[in-house]
Amino acid sequence: MNHYHVAFVDNEGTFYSASVETPRDLFTTAGIDGIAEELAERLDQDEPVAVISVIPLKS
């Protein structure tokens, strides 16, 4: 698993920050798209969130 700190904004402009654990590589387009959709699902939103920054964390 990969560990990251992710800052993102929802479709209403609310800023969030979270530590996430995911098998995705968030330094690829597919990884960013996937985590944007996953975070939106966690917030019960229809649209993906906008990822602002990704910081890798040591496992």
Sequence and secondary structure as in RCSB ss.txt:
>XXXX:A:sequence
MNHYHVAFVDNEGTFYSASVETPRDLFTTAGIDGIAEELAERLDQDEPVAVISVIPLKS
>XXXX:A:secstr
 EEEEEEEE TT  EEEEEEEESS TTSHHHHHHHHHHHHHHTT SS  EEEEEEEE  
